[in-house]
């Protein structure tokens, strides 16, 4: 039972890390493959310092990995299942919104 509790706490920690819309946006940008900080800054339209901060947090938590090539640092998702989990949660959200829309239509009739 204690092992499960520790696992639940670790899972909660990862979920907290992903609770930022900007971090989910970064993951979305990385789902097609690795990118440099500069590429992510251009895609996201936010300051480099902001992107770097988010990347550092996600790398520390093991969500992202990085590699250096020359002067560039390339970031990628450590485990593609993180992308799949985010996609699944997005599907749940879309289904929920669709159902709420149906309920609102019925209530308006």
C-alpha positions in Angstrom: 0.0 0.0 0.0 2.9 2.4 0.8 4.3 1.8 -2.7 1.0 2.8 -4.2 1.0 6.0 -2.1 4.5 6.9 -3.3 3.5 6.2 -6.9 0.4 8.4 -6.5 2.5 11.2 -5.1 4.9 11.0 -8.0 2.0 10.9 -10.5 0.5 14.0 -8.8 3.9 15.7 -9.1 4.0 15.1 -12.8 0.4 16.2 -13.2 1.2 19.5 -11.3 4.2 20.0 -13.7 1.8 19.6 -16.7 -0.8 21.9 -15.1 0.6 24.9 -17.1 -1.0 25.7 -20.4 2.3 26.9 -21.7 4.0 23.6 -20.8 1.3 21.7 -22.6 1.8 24.0 -25.6 5.5 23.2 -25.5 4.8 19.5 -25.5 2.5 20.0 -28.4 5.3 21.7 -30.3 7.7 18.9 -29.5 5.3 16.0 -30.5 6.7 16.2 -34.1 10.3 16.0 -32.9 13.1 17.8 -31.1 13.4 21.6 -31.3 15.8 24.2 -30.1 14.9 26.9 -27.6 14.9 29.5 -30.5 12.5 27.4 -32.5 10.2 27.1 -29.5 10.4 30.8 -28.8 9.3 31.4 -32.4 6.5 28.9 -32.3 5.1 30.0 -28.9 5.7 33.7 -29.3 7.0 34.2 -25.7 10.3 35.5 -24.4 13.3 33.1 -24.4 13.7 33.4 -20.6 10.1 32.2 -20.2 10.5 29.2 -22.5 13.8 28.3 -20.9 12.2 28.3 -17.5 9.5 25.9 -18.5 11.9 23.7 -20.3 14.2 23.5 -17.2 11.3 22.5 -15.0 10.1 19.8 -17.4 13.6 18.5 -17.9 14.2 18.3 -14.1 11.0 16.3 -13.7 12.1 13.9 -16.5 9.4 14.9 -19.0 11.9 16.3 -21.4 15.5 15.5 -22.4 18.0 17.6 -24.0 21.2 17.3 -26.1 23.8 19.9 -27.1 25.0 20.2 -30.7 27.4 23.1 -31.2 25.8 26.2 -29.7 22.3 24.8 -29.8 20.4 22.7 -27.2 17.8 20.5 -28.6 14.8 19.4 -26.5 12.6 16.4 -27.0 10.0 14.4 -25.0 11.6 11.7 -22.9 8.7 9.3 -23.3 6.1 9.7 -26.0 3.4 8.3 -23.7 3.3 11.8 -22.1 2.1 13.1 -25.5 -0.4 10.3 -25.6 -1.7 11.1 -22.1 -2.1 14.8 -23.0 -3.9 13.9 -26.2 -6.2 11.5 -24.3 -7.0 14.2 -21.8 -7.8 16.6 -24.6 -10.2 14.1 -26.1 -11.9 13.7 -22.8 -12.2 17.5 -22.6 -13.6 17.7 -26.1 -16.2 15.0 -25.4 -17.2 16.8 -22.2 -17.6 20.1 -24.0 -19.7 18.4 -26.7 -22.0 16.8 -24.1 -22.4 20.1 -22.3 -23.3 21.7 -25.6 -26.0 19.0 -26.2 -27.4 19.6 -22.7 -27.5 23.3 -23.2 -29.4 22.9 -26.5 -31.9 20.6 -24.9 -32.4 23.0 -22.0 -33.0 25.9 -24.5 -35.7 24.1 -26.3 
